[in-house]
Amino acid sequence: MNNLTIINEPDPNSPTWPVVLAFAKIMEHKLAQNRHKGGRDGWLTDGVHELKGRIYDEYVELDDALLTKPMMALDVALEAADIANMAMMTADRATNGHLLNALMPPVPQMP
């Protein structure tokens, strides 16, 4: 594992936390819709450059939604979640599947 440090739990009093949590729910909704494509096992076999390219593909879809459906906030949010999911997959793959370790404190070892 490369230079990952433990990230503390979010401050529940943070003014941005409710927005982050709501967006994470949209991300999970999109992931659930696409789970038939292989889920985490699938993206961990993809190359980081392939995943990075898919971020651009999703950006194009977001751009299209902003241009053609600017008043349809849910469509825009769903496309933005696709970008976030691709970024998360890229980060997970780039850390060789150890992204979760950055969020969890080390398990104490038995003496």
Long-range contacts (C-beta under 8 A, 24 or more apart in sequence): 1-95, 1-96, 1-98, 1-101, 2-95, 4-95, 4-98, 4-99, 4-101, 4-102, 5-102, 6-102, 6-103, 6-104, 6-105, 6-106, 7-102, 7-103, 23-77, 23-80, 23-81, 23-84, 26-77, 26-78, 26-81, 27-81, 27-84, 27-85, 27-88, 29-78, 29-81, 30-78, 30-81, 30-82, 30-85, 31-85, 40-92, 43-89, 43-92, 43-93, 44-92, 44-93, 44-97, 46-89, 46-93, 47-93, 48-90, 48-93, 48-94, 51-86, 51-89, 51-90, 51-93, 52-90, 54-86, 55-83, 55-86, 55-87, 55-90, 58-82, 58-83, 58-86, 59-83
